[in-house]
């Protein structure tokens, strides 16, 4: 077979396959991995990797369908295109309207999952190595010599809680970087550090949604419920949104303020609220406030600022109804995270499908995970469901 250039082919019979200028632009922008002549059959073979030309909007109507593609190539003798190069009209929709995927936080440089085994994980937090328990890790550990390298080790007590053991003096807190964000890390009495690194995949996803919407409108508002120390709040603010950050704990709301200062977002439009999330959303609805995006990270069990008891199986649906009432006329997204509960991704998907039926859009659910390149595994870190309008 003789190799030929695109310029030799496109101006002649190839251009007749595509009915309009926009489709030709998209074709031209598609890298051709193979162009060859089969002299015996007198046909030209193309293998195309589809891409979107910068001149076209990602939300433009589909230009080609598989049916159109076949019919046009049949009408144009002398050209065949490989089936794996088909430009489909739209992604195939899941049968039950929910897409499942693995959601990996792969953008870290300051955090690394080093080793896992026997109910423990060894992690690098900046320049500090910590060993912490994790009930999901039911496989044995390997490379015993590496497990001797640590700066802090959390020992769980048989009677509940636990304590930290430090091999060297550590500062009370230190910082880590993720993109534009600078976040305070501090080992707490309950093994946590003030940050859930697996959530970075959601920070990136929501920030991208906000930036795209900001190209169309000047204002994007986000409500972050059970916002903890505020990484999701700050990622949204850094992307250009105004954010309302709500958590029942005054201590973690203050931690969020500190993270905002560290990230040079002191002047960002962020409201800091220490309150019970269910009561707060009901009041916001009465005030007539609305948000384009809502993030929820509810615990399985918890207490509000005034001692209110939260049980996720009983209280999540009423909270979701309040959240739906708070969505703007053009809602952008709604995210639900869940950790220590019996909820499944499918259950979260069902909740979002029923909740957002009148809005259309798309529901994606899955497991959050932290990859360990050294062990070639992914550590499960909870579940997530996302509804998006576009």
C-alpha positions in Angstrom: 0.0 0.0 0.0 1.1 3.5 -0.9 1.0 6.2 1.8 -0.7 9.5 0.8 -1.1 12.8 2.4 -4.4 14.3 3.6 -4.0 17.2 1.2 -4.0 14.8 -1.7 -7.2 13.2 -0.6 -9.4 15.8 1.1 -10.0 18.3 -1.8 -11.3 15.5 -4.0 -13.6 12.6 -3.1 -13.2 12.6 0.7 -14.7 16.1 1.1 -17.9 14.9 -0.5 -18.6 12.5 2.4 -19.2 15.4 4.8 -22.2 17.7 4.2 -21.2 20.9 5.9 -18.2 23.1 6.8 -18.3 22.3 10.5 -18.0 18.6 9.9 -15.1 19.1 7.6 -13.4 21.3 10.3 -13.8 18.5 12.8 -12.4 15.9 10.3 -9.4 18.1 9.5 -8.7 18.3 13.2 -8.7 14.6 13.7 -5.2 13.0 13.6 -4.9 10.5 10.9 -3.0 7.4 12.1 -3.1 5.8 8.7 -3.7 6.9 5.1 -3.0 4.2 2.5 -4.0 3.1 -1.0 -4.9 -0.5 -1.8 -4.1 -0.6 -5.5 -5.5 -4.0 -5.9 -9.0 -3.0 -4.6 -8.6 0.6 -5.8 -9.7 2.0 -2.4 -8.3 4.5 0.0 -8.3 3.5 3.7 -8.3 6.0 6.5 -7.9 5.4 10.3 -9.1 8.5 12.2 -8.9 9.4 15.8 -11.8 11.9 16.3 -11.2 15.2 18.1 -13.0 18.5 18.5 -11.6 21.4 16.7 -11.1 24.6 18.8 -13.5 26.5 16.5 -16.3 24.2 17.5 -18.1 24.3 20.9 -18.1 21.0 22.8 -21.8 21.5 23.2 -22.4 21.9 19.4 -25.0 19.4 18.0 -23.5 16.1 16.9 -22.2 16.3 13.4 -22.1 12.6 12.4 -24.0 9.4 13.3 -22.9 5.9 12.7 -25.8 5.4 10.2 -24.9 8.5 8.3 -21.2 7.5 8.2 -22.0 4.1 6.6 -24.5 5.5 4.1 -22.1 8.3 2.9 -19.1 6.0 2.5 -21.2 3.6 0.5 -22.2 6.5 -1.8 -18.6 7.5 -2.3 -16.8 4.7 -4.1 -13.1 4.5 -3.5 -13.0 5.4 0.2 -13.4 3.2 3.2 -13.0 4.2 6.9 -12.1 1.8 9.7 -15.0 1.0 12.0 -12.9 1.9 15.1 -12.7 5.5 13.7 -16.5 6.0 13.7 -17.6 9.4 15.0 -20.7 8.6 17.0 -23.6 11.0 17.3 -23.7 10.8 21.1 -22.4 8.5 23.9 -24.5 5.5 24.4 -26.8 6.1 27.4 -26.8 3.5 30.2 -30.0 1.4 30.2 -31.1 2.7 33.6 -29.8 6.2 33.2 -26.9 5.9 35.6 -23.2 5.7 34.5 -20.8 3.8 36.8 -17.1 4.6 36.9 -14.0 4.5 39.2 -13.1 8.0 40.4 -9.4 8.3 41.0 -7.5 11.2 42.6 -4.4 11.1 40.4 -3.4 14.8 40.5 -1.3 14.8 43.7 2.4 15.5 44.1 2.4 16.3 47.9 0.4 13.2 48.8 1.3 9.6 48.1 -0.2 6.3 49.2 3.0 4.2 49.8 2.0 0.9 51.2 -1.1 -1.0 52.5 -1.8 -4.2 54.4 -3.1 -5.7 57.7 -5.6 -2.9 58.2 -3.0 -0.1 57.8 -1.9 2.4 55.2 1.4 4.1 55.0 1.2 7.6 53.4 3.4 10.5 52.6 1.9 13.9 53.5 4.4 16.4 52.1 7.7 15.3 53.7 6.0 13.4 56.6 5.2 9.7 56.5 2.2 8.6 58.6 0.8 5.2 59.3 -2.9 5.1 59.9 -5.6 2.3 60.3 -8.1 1.7 57.5 -10.8 -1.0 57.9 -11.0 -1.5 54.1 -7.5 -3.0 54.0 -8.1 -6.7 54.7 -5.1 -8.1 52.7 -1.7 -8.8 54.2 1.1 -6.3 54.0 4.4 -6.8 52.1 7.9 -5.3 52.0 8.1 -5.3 55.8 11.3 -3.2 55.8 9.5 -0.3 54.3 6.9 -0.3 57.1 9.7 0.6 59.5 10.0 4.0 57.9 7.5 6.4 59.5 7.3 9.7 61.4 3.8 9.3 63.0 1.9 6.1 63.8 -1.7 6.1 64.9 -2.4 3.2 67.4 -6.1 2.3 67.6 -7.4 1.4 71.1 -9.5 -1.7 71.8 -11.8 0.5 73.8 -12.3 3.1 71.1 -10.3 6.0 69.8 -6.5 5.8 69.8 -3.3 7.8 70.1 -0.4 9.0 68.0 3.2 7.9 68.4 5.8 10.2 66.9 9.4 9.1 66.1 10.6 12.7 65.7 9.2 16.0 66.8 6.7 17.2 64.3 5.3 20.7 63.9 1.7 21.0 65.2 0.7 21.5 61.6 2.2 21.8 58.1 0.9 22.6 54.7 0.4 20.8 51.4 -0.2 22.1 47.9 -2.8 20.9 45.4 -2.9 23.1 42.3 -3.8 26.6 43.5 -4.7 25.5 47.0 -2.5 25.5 50.1 -4.0 23.3 52.8 -3.2 22.9 56.5 -2.4 19.3 57.7 -2.6 18.4 61.4 -2.9 14.9 62.9 -6.0 14.9 65.0 -7.0 12.7 68.0 -9.2 10.6 65.8 -6.5 9.6 63.2 -7.6 12.2 60.6 -5.4 14.9 59.2 -7.9 17.6 58.2 -7.9 16.4 54.5 -9.4 13.6 52.5 -7.0 13.4 49.5 -9.4 11.1 47.5 -11.8 14.0 47.2 -9.4 15.8 44.9 -11.1 14.1 41.9 -14.3 16.0 42.9 -12.5 19.3 43.4 -11.2 19.1 39.9 -14.5 18.0 38.4 -16.6 20.7 40.1 -14.0 23.4 39.3 -14.0 22.5 35.7 -17.8 22.7 35.6 -17.7 26.1 37.3 -15.1 27.5 34.8 -17.1 26.4 31.8 -20.3 28.0 33.2 -18.3 31.2 34.0 -17.7 31.6 30.2 -21.5 32.0 29.9 -22.4 34.0 33.0 -20.7 36.2 35.5 -22.1 34.6 38.6 -21.9 30.9 39.8 -22.9 30.0 43.3 -22.1 26.8 45.2 -23.4 25.5 48.6 -21.0 23.1 50.4 -22.8 21.2 53.2 -20.8 19.2 55.8 -17.9 21.2 54.3 -15.3 20.1 56.9 -12.0 22.0 56.5 -13.1 23.4 53.1 -10.9 22.0 50.3 -14.0 21.7 48.1 -15.1 25.2 49.1 -11.8 26.7 48.1 -11.5 24.7 44.9 -14.9 26.2 43.9 -13.9 29.7 45.0 -10.6 29.5 43.1 -12.6 28.5 40.0 -14.6 31.7 40.3 -17.7 30.7 42.3 -19.2 32.4 45.3 -19.5 29.7 48.0 -21.5 29.1 51.2 -19.6 26.7 53.5 -21.6 25.0 56.2 -20.5 22.6 58.9 -21.9 22.0 62.4 -18.4 22.2 63.9 -17.1 25.7 64.6 -13.5 24.3 64.8 -13.5 23.0 61.2 -15.2 26.1 59.9 -12.3 28.1 61.4 -9.9 25.6 59.8 -11.6 26.4 56.5 -10.9 30.1 57.1 -7.3 29.3 57.7 -7.0 27.3 54.5 -8.6 30.2 52.6 -5.9 32.5 54.0 -3.1 30.1 53.1 -4.5 29.8 49.6 -4.7 33.6 49.2 -8.5 33.4 49.0 -9.2 35.7 52.0 -11.2 38.1 49.8 -13.0 35.4 47.9 -16.8 35.5 48.2 -17.2 32.8 50.8 -19.8 32.7 53.6 -18.7 30.6 56.6 -21.6 29.1 58.6 -21.5 26.9 61.7 -24.9 25.3 61.7 -27.0 22.1 61.4 -27.2 21.5 57.6 -30.8 20.4 57.5 -32.0 23.4 59.5 -29.8 25.7 57.5 -31.1 24.6 54.1 -34.7 24.9 55.3 -34.0 28.5 56.3 -32.2 29.3 53.0 -35.2 28.1 51.1 -37.5 30.4 53.1 -35.1 33.3 52.4 -35.5 32.5 48.7 -31.8 31.8 48.1 -30.6 29.6 45.3 -27.4 27.9 44.2 -26.0 26.6 40.9 -24.1 23.7 42.5 -24.5 21.8 45.7 -21.9 19.5 47.4 -22.9 17.2 50.3 -20.5 15.1 52.3 -22.7 13.8 55.1 -21.5 11.4 57.8 -23.3 8.2 58.6 -24.1 9.6 62.1 -23.4 12.9 63.6 -24.6 15.8 65.8 -25.5 19.3 64.8 -24.3 22.6 66.4 -27.1 22.4 69.0 -26.9 18.7 69.6 -29.2 17.6 66.7 -28.8 13.9 65.8 -28.1 13.1 62.2 -28.7 9.6 60.8 -28.0 9.2 57.1 -30.6 6.5 56.4 -33.4 8.7 57.9 -32.2 12.2 57.1 -30.5 12.2 53.7 -33.7 12.2 51.6 -35.3 15.1 53.5 -32.0 17.0 53.1 -31.9 16.3 49.4 -35.4 17.6 49.0 -34.4 20.9 50.7 -31.3 21.0 48.4 -33.5 20.6 45.3 -35.6 23.5 46.4 -32.4 25.6 46.6 -31.2 24.9 43.1 -31.2 27.8 40.6 -33.2 27.9 37.4 -30.1 26.6 35.5 -28.6 24.1 38.0 -25.1 23.0 37.3 -24.3 20.0 39.5 -25.1 18.2 42.7 -22.5 15.9 44.4 -23.1 13.4 47.2 -20.2 11.7 49.0 -20.5 8.9 51.5 -17.9 7.1 53.6 -18.7 5.2 56.8 -22.2 4.0 55.9 -24.0 1.1 54.3 -25.0 3.1 51.2 -24.0 1.8 47.8 -23.2 3.6 44.6 -26.4 2.2 43.1 -28.4 3.5 46.0 -26.9 7.0 45.6 -27.7 6.8 41.9 -31.3 5.9 42.5 -31.6 8.9 44.9 -30.2 11.3 42.4 -32.2 9.9 39.5 -35.5 10.3 41.4 -34.5 13.7 42.9 -33.5 15.3 39.6 -35.9 13.6 37.2 -37.6 16.9 36.4 -34.2 18.5 35.5 -33.0 15.9 33.1 -29.2 15.9 33.0 -26.9 12.9 33.7 -26.1 10.8 36.8 -22.7 9.2 37.4 -21.9 7.1 40.4 -18.9 5.1 41.5 -16.2 4.4 44.1 -13.6 7.0 45.1 -10.1 5.6 45.1 -6.5 6.4 45.8 -4.0 4.7 43.5 -0.9 3.1 44.8 1.6 2.9 41.9 4.0 0.9 44.0 1.5 -1.8 44.8 -0.5 -1.5 41.5 -3.8 -1.3 43.4 -6.5 1.2 44.2 -7.6 1.8 47.8 -11.4 2.2 48.1 -12.2 5.4 49.9 -16.0 5.7 49.8 -18.6 6.3 47.2 -19.8 9.3 45.2 -22.8 10.3 43.1 -22.8 13.2 40.7 -25.7 14.8 38.9 -24.8 17.3 36.1 -27.0 19.3 33.8 -24.6 19.5 30.8 
